[in-house]
Amino acid sequence: MKIALASDHAGFEYKEKVKQLLSSLNIPFEDFGTNSTDSVDYPDYSHKASQAVSNGYCERGILVCGAGIGMSIVANKHKGVRAAVCESVESAKLARQHNDANVLCFGARITEWNVTEQIVKVFLETEFEGGRHSRRVEKIHLLTSL
């Protein structure tokens, strides 16, 4: 499994910690930026990482900004991306089990690192349950306008 990583300036330090965590777990990743705490526009980086998930270059993504919300809004514009903002271990578990979320978003200004570290691990370890959830997930991506 290869992970697409991205952050804006507010999430940069957490993204760097996620890189260390992934390395310790021997999980490959690609860092789509940003590369400092200098102010940037979050959509630029969310688009890059989300496209890598959408086109299959990366199996999952992890996106970090101040609240996680902006990154998730952008990510969910990409075909096949199911991004979830998770502020707890339980929300990360359910996002994977019930929604087959393939992009994790979180806020560096919202969740403390010790909790975030557990969120990332659970997101990576938890499998999609399928079954009744498959039918629901299949209804997420619209092929045409309603």
Helices and strands as residue ranges (DSSP letters): E 3-7, H 12-24, E 29-31, H 42-54, E 60-65, H 69-75, E 83-85, H 89-99, E 103-107, H 113-125, H 132-138
